[in-house]
């Protein structure tokens, strides 16, 4: 098993010294969950009583609330999964430990392809594994894919809504301040159109645990050799809320 690089030392043993446990909740959890990176959208919906708090997960940055959304006669768990692959994957593990098997993730992304406008939806179908967490869940490989059923559900929602969208491969990296022009060009050459920090890890956890998971993002900051352009991506509140409700709708379709 020894390699020059420890990250390549995949261990297929499904037993770990520390296993994820389910957090206590005030009521039974549903069978599906939306992981939404837009914390302010979740806070606004909670303030409006659209979301009902039933528990929380914890980390050293504080409590992370768990909410129930009742939508179209169904119940969906909603939470913000943190930022970065290790934290998001850890929270996903703890949500799976509650017994939930179906997930849609939504958030933003950096854009490598200038043709993706700010706010434009992208269904993430696969991710290049340029982070560390996924290598603890799957053997080394360049890419990992989303659950086809979840991607199909997201595309179906887009088509029925008459929304323009793209499907795309993400470059998942742990180091946003090390996205050099050379590395960006390498990722574009292998088909990446967006860059973000969690997709590869979330897809890997989902495959390892045997759950269904897909991801929808919207085009944010522009990451090109000529320079970085934020394009006001954090201020796109209407786009962020739309992504949330599209994720909820797709999540409700997962079998």
N, C-alpha and C positions, 0 to 999 in steps of 0.2 A: 504493500500500500504506500510505501514511502515515495515521495516525489520531491523534486527541488522546490516546488511551490506547494505549501500545505493546502491551498484552496483546491488542489486537484485530488486530494486524498478522500474521495467519496466513500462513505461507509454505508452499505445497504441495510444495516441492522435497523429495523423499525422501532426498536426500543431505545429510549433515551434515559439518561439518569434523571432528568427533570421532564415530566410530561405536562402539557397544558391542562388546566382545570377550568371548569365552568364557573363563572361568577354568579353569586346569588342574584335573583331577580324577583320582583314583587308579583310577577305573573308569568305563566308559561310563555316561552318565546315561540314565535312563528317558525315556519320551515324555510324562510328566505330572508335575505338581508341586502340592503344597499349600503355600501361603503362610500361615503361622500367626503372628498377632501375639502370641500368648501365650508369651513367652520361657520362662517357668518350666515350662510343659508340655513344651516341646521339651527343656529341660535334664533334666527328670525322666526322660523316655523315653530320652535319651542315656545317662544314668547307669545305667539298667536294661538297657542294650544292645539296646533295642528299635530304636533308631536307630543307624546306622553312619556315621561321619563320612568323607566322601570328598573334601573340599576346602573352600574358603572364598572368599567375596567380601570386598573390603576397602573401607573408607572412613576418614575421619579420626577416627571414633569407635572404630576398631579392626576386628578380623576378624569376619566374619559367617559362621559355619559352614554348610556344605551337608551334608545327611544323606540317607541312603537308608533308606527303610522298606520292608520286605518284608511284604506283607499280602495274604492270600487268593491267594497264588501270583503276585502282581504286584509290581513295584517302583515306588515313588513317591519323587520328590525332595521333601525337606522343608526349609524355611528360614524364619526370622523376617525379614520384609521391612523392618524399621526402622519409624519412626514419622513420619508426615507425607507429603504427596503427593510432593514432589521426591525424597526418599530412596527411598520405596517404588517409585516409577516407575522410578528409575534401576536399582535392583536387579532389577526385573522385566525391564527391557531386557537386562541382563546374563545373566539366566536364559534368556530367549528366544534370546539369541546362542549358548547351548549346544545349541540345537536343539529345545528343549521347546515344545510347541504347545498343551498343555491344562492349565488352571489352575483350582483352587478356592482362594479366599481365605477365611480365617475370623478373626474378632476380635470385639470388643465395640463398643458405640455408645452415644451419648447418646440419650435418649428425649424426643421432643417431645409424644408422645401419651401421656397418663396411663394409657390403657388397656393399654399394653404393660408387663407386669410385669417386674421384675428377673429376668434369666435366660431370658426368653422368646425363642425363636429367630425371626429375621426373615431371609427371603431378599431380598436387595437386588436389585431389578429395574432401577432407574435411579437417577440422581443429578443433583441440581442443581449446576452447575459454578461454585460460589462459591470457587474456588481458582485458582491460576495455571497449574499444570503442564499441564492438559488442553488449554489454548489453543495449545500448541506442537505438538499432535498432530492436532487436528481444528479445522475452521473454527468461529468463534464461534457458540454456540447456548446455550440455557438448560440443556439436559439432555443426558445421554449414557446409553445403556442397557448393561446386562450382556448377555453372550451368551445368547440364548434357550435354546440347548441346555443350557448349564450351569445356568441357573435351573431348567429342567425336571428335570434330574438331581437337584438339591437337593430340589425338591418331592417327587419320587418317593421319595427316601430318607425324608423326613419322614412321608409317608403310610404307607409300608410299616412304619415303626417305630411308627406310631400316635401320633406326637408332634403336639401342637398347635403351630402356627406361623403367622406372617403373611408376606405379601409386602409390600414397601414401597419408597418412594422416599426416598433419603437426601439430606440437605443436606450437601454436602462443603465444608468451610471450612478455611482455613489458620490461622484466628485464634480459638482456643477462648475467649480472654479478651475477645473482641469480639462474643460472641453476645448482642446486646442484645435486649430484649423486642420492640422494633419489628421487627428483622430476623427474629427467631424467628416472629413473627406472619405476616410476609410468606411465609416458607417453608411454614408450616402451611397458609396459604391456597392455595398451589399444590400441596398434596398430600404434603408431606414429613412423615413420621412419626418419623424418626430423624435424628441428626446425627453426623458423623464426619469424618475428615480425609483419606481416601485414595481412596474408591470412584470418584469421577469421573475422577481421574487414571489409575487402573488400568484402568478401562473404556476410556478413550481410547487408552492405549497398546495395549491388546489389539486394538481396532478398527484402529488404524494399522498394526500388525504382522500382522494377519490371524490372530490366535490366539483360542482359546476360553477365556473366563474368566468365572467367576461368584463371588458372594460371599455368605457366611452370617455373620450377627452375632447376638449376644444382647443383650437389653435391659440397659443399664447405668444410669448416672446419669440423673436426671430433670432436664431443662432446661426450666423453665416460668417465667412472669413472677413467680410468687409467691416464687421463689427456687430455688437449686440444691440438689439432694439427691443425695449420692453413692450412697445405697442399698447401700453395701458392695459395689459391683460388682467391685472387684479381688479380693475374697476368695472369689468363687464358683468355687472350684477344680473342683468336680465338673461344673459347667456348662461351664467352659472346656475340660476334657478331653473332655466329650461333643461340643462343637462341633468339636474337632479330629477325632475319629473319624467324625463325620457328614461332614465335609469329605473325609476320606480315602475313605469309601465312595462319595460322589458323584463324586469325581475318577476313581475306577476305572471309572465308567460312561460317561465321556466318549469318544465315538467320534472 
